[in-house]
Amino acid sequence: MRANHVLQAWRANKQTVGAWLSIDSSFTAEAMAHVGFDWLCLDMQHGLLDYNDVKRMLPAISTTQTIPLVRVPWNEPYEIMKVLDAGAYGVVVPLVNNGEEAARAVAACRYPPDGIRSFGPTRATLYAGRGYVQEANNTIACIVMIETAEALDNLDDIMSTPGVDAVYIGPADLAYALGLPPTGDNNDPIHVEAVNKIFACTQKHKIAAGIHTGSLEYTNRYLEQGFHMVTLGSDSGFMGRLARQELKAARKDTNIEKVEPGENFY
């Protein structure tokens, strides 16, 4: 079976950098994969993607060595099993609140006797190669999101759940849980303290720590802290940010002004 070098890196206490895909385009997915990220995560929760998009975008990522992950919309076993059968090498499960919900996510990722995953890896075997059925349980990454007040109260239960490979912090929803505005890159001391608490718990339980960011500054900050799974940004974010920067520079360098709607040039 094709190795999951990202999961192997986490187990060896090594760090990885990835990105989020929210644009429903196989070409965007392929272009982002060729950038050289360790992993890419297709976002079915908040992005524009549905299963039809995912089944086209996963093969596009497969033109590279980048590991494909999918954030499912909810902790529903059939959603998790479906994207794994399509060739995802890991799932990110949102809004996991306690050990029972973490176990539910793990069970959907694992074939019996370790879980309840139904057999039918339609495309997964094409991507992974021989040995998928025998090795999938130890190769597929189960990543649960920590982003609620209840989850903060149940960190040990969640992280001690057998089969949880990593936890991933959703900073904006975590801010909501802390009574703060939903800011992603957040330097509020209360937010920083919560992030540090989660990270310390991952070290205690020896599982990978992940977090979402929207900037190089915060990516570097969390990599320096020791996070194993850090998101540098998203496809739409990269596109919009560079376009704004270069458009602003072009107008400044040439002293041209933005044309306003309704202007009469005649």
Residue pairs with C-beta under 8 A, 6 or more apart in sequence:
1 128
1 129
1 130
1 131
1 132
1 134
1 135
1 136
1 139
2 127
2 128
2 129
3 139
4 67
4 89
4 90
4 139
4 140
4 141
5 38
5 65
5 67
6 16
6 18
6 38
6 39
6 67
6 89
6 90
6 141
6 229
7 67
7 89
7 90
7 139
7 141
7 165
9 15
9 16
9 38
9 228
10 16
10 141
10 165
10 166
10 207
10 208
10 228
10 229
11 208
13 228
14 228
15 223
15 226
15 227
15 228
15 229
15 230
16 38
16 39
16 228
16 229
16 230
17 37
17 38
17 219
17 223
17 230
17 231
17 232
18 37
18 38
18 39
18 40
18 41
18 69
18 229
18 230
18 231
18 232
19 32
19 35
19 37
19 40
19 41
19 231
19 232
19 233
19 234
19 235
19 238
20 40
20 41
20 43
20 47
20 212
20 231
20 233
20 234
20 235
21 28
21 29
21 32
21 40
21 41
21 42
21 43
21 47
21 49
21 57
21 234
21 235
22 43
22 46
22 47
22 48
22 49
22 234
22 235
22 236
23 47
23 48
23 235
23 236
24 47
24 48
24 49
24 50
24 53
24 57
25 57
26 56
26 57
26 59
26 60
27 60
28 235
29 40
29 42
29 57
29 60
29 61
30 60
30 61
30 63
30 64
32 40
32 235
33 40
33 60
33 61
33 63
33 64
33 66
34 63
34 64
36 66
37 66
37 232
38 66
38 67
39 66
39 67
39 68
39 69
39 90
39 229
40 61
40 66
40 67
40 68
40 69
41 69
41 70
41 71
41 92
41 231
42 49
42 53
42 54
42 57
42 58
42 68
42 69
42 70
42 71
42 88
43 49
43 71
43 234
44 50
44 51
44 54
44 70
44 71
44 72
44 73
44 79
44 83
45 71
45 72
45 73
45 74
45 94
49 57
51 82
51 83
51 86
54 70
54 83
54 86
54 88
55 86
55 123
58 68
58 70
58 86
58 87
58 88
58 123
58 127
59 87
59 123
59 127
61 68
62 68
62 87
62 127
67 89
67 90
68 87
68 88
68 89
68 90
69 88
69 89
69 90
69 91
69 92
69 141
69 143
70 83
70 88
70 90
70 91
70 92
71 91
71 92
71 93
71 94
72 79
72 80
72 83
72 91
72 92
72 93
72 94
73 79
73 94
74 94
74 95
75 93
75 94
75 95
75 96
75 101
75 104
75 105
76 108
77 104
77 107
77 108
77 116
77 117
80 91
80 93
80 105
80 108
80 109
80 117
81 108
81 117
81 118
83 91
84 91
84 109
84 117
84 121
84 124
84 136
84 140
85 120
85 121
85 122
85 123
85 124
86 122
86 123
86 124
87 123
87 124
87 126
87 127
87 128
88 124
88 140
89 128
89 139
89 140
89 141
90 140
90 141
90 142
90 143
90 165
91 105
91 109
91 140
91 141
91 142
91 143
92 143
92 144
92 145
92 168
93 105
93 142
93 143
93 144
93 145
94 145
94 147
94 170
95 145
95 147
95 148
95 151
95 173
96 102
96 105
96 144
96 145
96 146
96 151
96 158
97 148
97 150
97 151
97 154
98 150
98 151
98 154
98 157
98 158
99 154
99 157
99 158
99 160
99 161
101 144
101 158
102 144
102 157
102 158
102 161
102 164
103 161
103 162
103 163
105 142
105 144
105 164
106 115
106 142
106 161
106 162
106 163
106 164
107 115
107 116
107 117
107 163
108 115
108 116
108 117
109 115
109 117
109 137
109 140
109 142
109 163
110 116
110 117
110 136
110 137
110 140
110 142
110 163
111 117
111 119
111 133
111 136
111 137
114 137
114 163
115 137
115 163
119 133
121 128
121 132
121 133
121 136
124 132
124 136
125 132
125 133
128 136
128 139
141 165
141 166
142 163
142 164
142 165
142 166
143 164
143 165
143 166
143 167
143 168
143 208
143 210
143 229
144 158
144 164
144 166
144 167
144 168
145 167
145 168
145 169
145 170
146 152
146 155
146 158
146 167
146 168
146 169
146 170
146 174
146 198
147 169
147 170
147 171
147 173
147 174
147 177
148 173
148 174
148 177
149 177
149 178
151 158
151 177
152 177
152 194
152 197
152 198
155 197
155 198
155 201
156 201
156 204
156 205
158 164
158 167
159 167
159 201
159 202
159 204
159 205
159 207
160 205
164 207
165 207
165 208
166 202
166 207
166 208
166 209
166 210
166 228
166 229
167 198
167 202
167 207
167 208
167 209
167 210
168 210
168 211
168 212
168 229
169 195
169 198
169 209
169 210
169 211
169 212
170 212
171 183
171 184
171 185
171 186
171 191
171 195
171 211
171 212
171 213
172 182
172 183
172 184
172 186
172 212
173 182
174 191
174 194
174 195
175 181
175 182
175 183
175 186
175 188
175 191
176 182
178 188
178 190
178 191
178 194
179 190
180 186
180 188
180 190
180 191
184 212
184 213
184 214
185 213
185 214
185 215
185 217
185 218
186 192
195 211
198 209
199 209
199 225
199 226
199 227
202 208
202 209
203 209
203 226
208 228
208 229
209 226
209 227
209 228
209 229
210 227
210 228
210 229
210 230
210 231
211 222
211 227
211 229
211 230
211 231
212 231
213 219
213 222
213 230
213 231
213 232
213 233
214 233
214 234
214 237
215 233
216 232
219 230
219 231
219 232
219 233
222 230
223 230
233 241
250 256
251 257
251 258
